[in-house]
């Protein structure tokens, strides 16, 4: 009998997650129902947003139960199809199990990989997949930057943030990024092409606000926020009238801590700001548009992306925990044989 090794939620994290909150386990190979696919996973996407599913509250997806498999985006090969649009041997990206096999249901976050399009399989899960599409639609459709404007990005060294800043530059904007530590700030400037990088480490709220103002002397037209909390609060007074705040993630609050006191929320009213969250499936009918743009930018060497690919399922738990200690940059994935 074939067994499926997978990552299981051992205990519901309270505060910062640790490796003891997870464990490797094994189950019988799952069977797909009508309309579903059974994949042999090749790549697992390691994303901080999964932390939001480990609490007890409802979010954009139901919370993961204690004792249940941890879910994530996966790229896998179809080994059994019960869906007319997919055949055995197809490569598919979908929402599956952080394990060796997954049952996935084709939906707005599931698609067949164009083998001729993807430079490598990892690109299909990263820069040409959810990551790149989130950056593209979040900035261009929700943020609506205009040439000559200033775009500020928090979590700017991450997989999405690093692409947002570069897309802003491609569209004729000035890109400013916030990251933690001099090494990441240097990466923003030298590798990802940001005009200015702000190091938030060791800064009080007042010092962070002053650094944002100094880096954005003409104000901020679009703030693409992956962090929330004090970073968002320190940014609001520096926004230009009618500016757009794009809420992509709130990593500062994923650990279940009490929300910080927000002293500057009235700036949303005083500056007539547009504040909007979004989910990628809202743009499912336009995915091809995003992929074409991203492929073109890569071909013209206007878009640089960083990938860290780790080997073996045993690497998944420590890789996920590392997403929250400011030691990662770019897209992290785990490759399975």
GULUM-228153 format. One record per residue (C-alpha): y, x negated, z. Coordinates in steps of 0.5 Angstrom, whole numbers, plus 500, padded with zeros to 3 digits. Layout:
<rs>
YXZ/...
</rs>
This chain:
<rs>
500500500/507497498/512497504/519497504/523493509/530495511/535494515/535499521/541502526/538500533/544502537/551505536/556500536/561501541/567496539/565490535/559490532/553485533/547483530/543486536/546493533/541492527/534490526/529489520/524494520/519497515/517504512/512506507/515506500/519512499/518518494/524520489/524528489/526532483/533529480/532522484/531515482/526510486/530503485/527496487/533493489/536487486/543486490/546489496/553490497/556488504/562492505/566493511/567500510/560501512/562500519/566507519/559510518/556507524/560512529/558519531/564522527/564525520/568521515/567521507/560521508/555523514/554518520/548514520/543516525/541511531/534509528/536511521/536506515/543503514/546505507/550501502/552500495/546497491/544495484/537496482/531497477/529504476/521504478/520511478/525516475/525524476/532525472/532526465/538521464/534515467/528511465/524506468/527499467/534502467/539498472/543502476/548502481/548507487/548509494/542507497/538503503/540496505/533494504/528492498/527499495/532505495/531513493/538514490/541521487/545520481/552522482/559520481/558513485/551512481/551509474/547506469/549498468/551496461/547490460/551488455/558489459/556485465/557478465/552477471/549483475/553481481/559483476/556490476/556491483/563488484/569486480/566491474/563496480/566500486/570494488/574493481/575500480/577502487/583496486/585499479/585506481/588505487/594501485/595504478/594511479/596512487/601507488/604507481/607501481/613499476/615493473/619488477/617492483/614489489/607490491/605488498/597488500/594488506/587485507/589481501/583476501/578481501/574484495/579489493/585487496/585480492/584484485/590489487/595483487/592480481/593487477/600488480/602481477/599483470/603490471/609485472/610486479/611481485/605481489/605479496/599479500/597479508/591475510/589472517/589464517/592458513/586457509/586465506/593465505/593458501/587462497/592468496/597463492/592458489/586462487/589469486/596468484/600472489/607470489/607470497/602470502/603472510/599470515/598475521/594471526/598469532/604474530/607479535/609486531/616484531/614477528/610480523/615485521/620479520/615475516/614482511/622483511/623475509/617475504/620482501/627481501/628487496/624491500/617494498/615499493/608500494/604498500/596498498/593498505/586496507/588495515/592500518/594500525/600495527/600492520/602499517/606500523/610493521/611495514/613502514/621500516/621495510/619500505/624502500/626509499/621513496/616508496/608509496/603507501/596507498/591508504/585505502/581503508/583502516/579496518/583495524/580501527/573501524/570498531/571505534/577502538/583507540/588508535/594503536/601506538/605507532/612506533/615507526/612513523/618517522/620512517/615516513/620522513/627517513/625514507/621520504/615515503/609518499/603516503/596518500/589516501/584516496/576516494/573513488/569519485/576522484/576518478/569519476/571521469/575515468/571509470/570507463/578506462/578501469/572497466/575496460/582494463/578489468/573486462/580485458/583481464/577477465/577475458/584473458/583469464/588474468/584476473/580471478/574474483/570470488/563472490/559470495/551471494/546470500/539470499/534475502/534481506/534477513/541475511/544482510/545483518/549477519/553478513/555485515/557482522/561477519/566482515/569483522/571476524/576474519/571469516/570472509/573472502/572476496/566480495/559479499/553481496/545479498/540478493/533480493/527477489/
</rs>
